């Protein structure tokens, strides 16, 4: 349940999420240039399509996030790309909500951006295919777990009654983290072989 619906979160959490999301989107748009638009559009579309396929896991469901891959390839551009995709999903399919849009953007985009900025330079510069594969898998897995942790934190901060649900919800992200690790590693390894320049983000 990365898409938190309306009517669940408290006002302070909603306001805080909206402020952070606005800052991230603004920073991403400020650094956006013509070279970044096609890449951001393709990755946003991939997230949009992939998240329509939800797999039930325990009391919740999970779907591909691709935020780690987006963080490596887009940097701060992940924020506006996610914002467009999440807004369209909320309007077209009722995924998440409009009042929770800011929180959902932060929960999904922030871990990928941070991990992409921290580990991305090593992924791009290393001559070791094995190290690149391992680091990309780490970014993919930790970005999902980071999203799970932020979703759980959003719920727990909104009401103590959500704390038990939040801890269970976090556990449902573990299988997805494994899958995202594999997908991110494969995608990065493929790009490193056929188009190394694609791993250099046009946004930093």
Secondary structure, 3 states (H helix, E strand, C coil): CCCCCCCCCCHHHHHHHHHHHHHHHHHHHHCCCHHHHHHHHHHHHHHHHHCCCCEEECCEEECCCCHHHHHHHHCCHHHHHHHHHHHHHHHHHCCCCCCCHHHHHHHHHHHHHHHHHHHHHHHHHCCCHHHHHHHHHHHHHHHHHHHHHHHHHHHHHHCHHHHHHHHHHHHCHHHHHHHHHHHHHHHHHHHHHHCHHHHCCCCC
